[in-house]
């Protein structure tokens, strides 16, 4: 503490409140873990502020719970950062290790929790999936089980295709397309696990609908005609720049050229007399030549077969 706070008054202020006797242990723990002084100072100040908050509410250290930490961060007056949560979590671990607070009691596991635990073990041991993948799958499975069975007993043999498609359709309307793909993958994996266990007699994994994932699929395919006209009208054709922009937009909107094709377009690429682009003519000629060679090759194989 003396290495971080040089001012005696600041040092005294950090030790105020019910957590005062433990602030030095907290600072020593951060120093042992190699935290930089600015980071340690910020987190110690947070713990000291939390201590004063506890003093106002007459909460003893032995009564502190994770709910008190969450409540303090909500009413603190600014948006909590990940470092704030980490600081208070480290404090709870310190109090737990020193016997100040008791080991938190875990709620009784529901049937859905037990099934998810078995599914997690299956993914790790039988499928050898990474922990990140397992943690990604489990929330989707938990949501599906909660929606279908609640907190009561789970009988997977009662599932049908409508349960699967209905859940996917309902959830897909509220999450991003990438998350929808992860959700369907997790459901297929879980349903194969259920069939592996013998809970399902039919392959319900095949009933999970596929989700399109085309590049930029969420963007509109094209602007409506009235909006296209508004974009064209926005160009100031009284200036050279406006005339250029108007010409580019016409090439994009009415001729269907790609942006890369417009960028590389030159005046010599246009046949003004006949009204078409020379590049397009050369491309069509190349395609015709390829088609002819392909047809000749097929004809030669047919003759050899005979």
N, C-alpha and C positions, 0 to 999 in steps of 0.2 A: 504494500500500500504506500509506503514511504517513497518508493521509486516512481510511483505514478502521480501522486498528489504531493506537491512540494509545499503548498500552503497549509499550515496547521488548521486553519478554520475549515478549509475544504475537507481535510482529512477527518476532522471531528464531525462534519455534517454527513459524511458517508457512513458513519457508524451510529447514526441516530435511528431510533425506531426498534421494533422487536427483532429485526434481522441484524442489528448492529454487531452482536457477538460472532456472527458467521461471515461477515463481509471480508475479513482478513483471510479466512480459509478460502473464500471464493476467489479472491485476488491471487492467492498462492496457487490455486488450481489452474487458473488461466495462464499464469507465468510458467508453470510446469509444462503446460501443453504448447507453449511457444507462441502465444498470441502477441501481436505487436502492441505497444503501449497505447496508441490511440484507440484501438479496438477494445482493449481491456478497460480503459477509462470510460468509454461510452457505455459498456455493459455494466460496469460497477455503478455508474450513475443511475442507470435504469433500475438496478436492484435496490439502490438506496431510495429512489423515488417510490418504488413498490413498497418498501419498508414503511415509509411515512404514510402511504395510502392504507396499509394495514393498521397502523397506529390510530388513525382517525376512526377506523371501524372497530377498534379494539379486538383485532384478530390475533391470537397468539401464534407463534411459529408452529406449534404442534397441531394446529387446526388448519394449516394452509393446504389447499387442494389445487388441482389443475384448473378447476372452475374459477377459483379466485384469480389465477393468473389471466385467464381469458377475459374475465370481467374487468380487471384492471386495464388491460390493453384496449378494450372497447371504449372505456370512459376516459382514456388518457388524454384525448384531445387531438390526436393525429393518427394517421393511418399506420397500423403496425407493420414493421418490416420483418423479414425472415430472421434477421439478427435478434430482434426483440423476443421472438418466440424461442429462439435457441438460448438466449440468456436466461430466461425464466425456467426453461427446461433443465438447464445446467444447475440452476439453483435448487430445483426440486430433487434432482439426483444427489446433490450435496447434502441436503437435509435428510434424505432417505438413508444415505450411507452413514451419516453420523447418528442415526437413530432418533432424529427429531420428529419426523413424521412416520406413520406406519406404512407398510407396503399396501398400495391401493388394491382393493378387492375387485376382481374382474367379474363382470356380469355373467350370469349363466349362459352357456352357449345354446343357441337355438338349433333346431334340426337343420336349418339352412346353413348356419355357421359350421356345423359338423360336416355337412356334405361338401362345403367349399374347402374345408381343411383336407378332406380326402381327395378332392379334385386337385388341390395344390400339390399334394404328395405325389399323385399320379403324373402330373406334368413334369415334376422335377426328376422323379425316379424312372418312370417308364418312357417318357418322351424326351428327357434330358434338356428341357427348355431353360433358358436363362431366367434368373429371378425377376428381371425387369419385365419380361414377357408374362410371367406368371402373375405379377402384380397388376399388369394391364388387363388381363383376362378376368380376374376375380370380381371387380366391381360390376361388370356387365352381367356375369352369372348371378351375382347377388341381387341385382335389380330384377332379373328375370324370375328368380325364385320368390322374391318378395311380392312381385305383382301376381304371380300365379298361385302361391300357397300361403302368403303372409308369414306369420310366425308359428303357424301350426305344423302338424306332421306333413311330411313330403312323400307323395306317392308318384314317382316319375312314370309309372305304368299308365297313369291316367292322361298323360300328355298326348296331344294330337297335333296335326299339322297346323290347324287354325290357331292354336296357342302360340306357335312359333312365329307364323307370319303376322299375326296380330300384334305381338310384342315388337317385332322389327318395324312394322309400319308405324306404330305409335311412337317409338323412340326416334326413328329416323327423321321425323318432322321437327325435332327440337335440337338436334346435334349436327355438327359438321360432317360432310360426306366422308372425310378421312376417319372420323370416329365411328361412323356407321360401318365402314369396312372392318375396323377392329372389332366392333361388336358382333358382326356376323361371323367372323373368324373364331371369336371366343365361344359363341353359341355352338358352332359346328364341333369344336373341340370338346365342349362339355357334353354334347349329345352323343358323341362317339364314346366318351368315357362312360356315360350312362349305359350304353349298349354293351360296352366291354364288361361292366359290372353285372349285366344281366337284368338291369331295371327296365330296359326297353327291348321289345322283340322286333321292332321295325326300325329301319334306318331313318330317323327323323332329321338327321344332319343334312340329308338331301333336300329337306323341305325348307331349309333356311334360304331365303331369297338372295339372289346375287345383287350386288350393288354396282352400278356403273361408276367408273372412275376415269373417264376420259379427261385428258388435259384441258384445263379451263372449262370444264363442263358446266360450271355454275354461271358462266357468262352467257349473255344472250347470243344467239347465232348471228343475228344481224339487226341493224336498226330498222324500225318501221319506216315506211316511205315518207311519212310526214316529218319524222325526226331527221331523216336524211336531208330533206329539203331545207329544214331549219339550219342544219350545219352548213350546207352549201351557201345559204343566204347570209351567213355570218361573215363570209369573206368580203373584204372591201376591195372590189374589183377595179376601183379607181387608182389603186397603187400596183406597182409591179409585184410586191410580195403577196398582195391579195389575189392577183391573177394567178400567180404560181400555186398558192394554196388551193385555189378553186380547181385548177387543173389536176392537182394531185388527188384531191377528193373525188373528182369525177372518175379518174382512173381506178381508184379503189372501189367506189360505190357502183359504177355502171359497167365497168369492164372486168371487175373481179380480179384485178392484179394484186399480187402480194406486195407488202411494203418493200421487200428486198428487190423486187422487180422494178418498182417505181424508182427506187434510189439509183439503180444502175442503168436506167433508161436514158438513151441518147437520141438526138435528133436524127442521126443516120439510121437508127433502128426503125424509123417510120417510113412507110411507102405512102407519101401524101397523094400520089396520083391514083393509086388503086385502093387506098383507104384501109390498109392493114399493116401490122407490124412485121418487120423482116425477121425478127427473132421468132415470132410465132410461126412464120412460114418455114423457117429452118427446123424448128422443133417438130412441126407436122411432117416435114420431109424425112427427118430422122426416124420418126415413128413408123412411117410407111416403109422405109427400108428395113427396119427391124421386123415388121410384120411379113414382108416378102421373104426375108431370110428364114424366118420361123416356118413359113408355109413350105418353102423349098425343102427344109430339113425334114418336116413331117412327111412330105411326098416321097423323099428318098427312103425313109424308114419303111413306108408302106410298100414300096417296090421291092425292097430287100426281103420283106416278109413273104411276099408272093413268090 
